[in-house]
């Protein structure tokens, strides 16, 4: 059994804060708040306290951002450099 705890978990019902999941034999068998997910004997636990768990996406890289980011606001600090200046460095 594998337990993965995250800051957020994206489910078919939306984004759940401080939730994780249980995986048995490669299948997600349960979704619960992190404080309800306990480690038992023969359980591997992975804590992703600063991450969003997005089950089911394999090699989604950057193409999925537009799909799942509808509810996120991301503050990106840019340097406002021109490409020609970046290319020289």
Residue pairs with C-beta under 8 A, 6 or more apart in sequence:
1 22
1 23
1 24
1 40
1 42
1 43
1 44
2 22
2 23
2 24
2 43
2 44
2 45
2 46
3 20
3 21
3 22
3 23
3 37
3 39
3 43
3 44
3 45
3 46
4 20
4 21
4 23
4 45
4 46
4 48
4 53
5 20
5 34
5 37
5 45
5 46
5 47
5 48
5 49
6 19
6 20
6 34
6 48
6 49
6 51
6 52
6 53
7 17
7 18
7 48
7 49
7 50
7 51
7 52
8 15
8 16
8 17
8 18
8 19
8 51
8 52
8 53
9 15
9 16
9 19
9 20
9 21
9 31
9 52
9 53
9 55
10 16
10 52
10 53
10 54
10 55
10 68
11 19
11 31
14 71
15 52
15 71
16 31
16 33
18 33
18 34
18 35
19 31
19 32
19 33
19 34
19 53
20 31
20 32
20 33
20 34
20 37
20 53
21 28
21 30
21 31
21 32
21 53
21 55
22 28
22 29
22 30
22 31
22 32
22 37
23 29
28 55
37 45
39 45
54 60
54 64
54 68
57 64
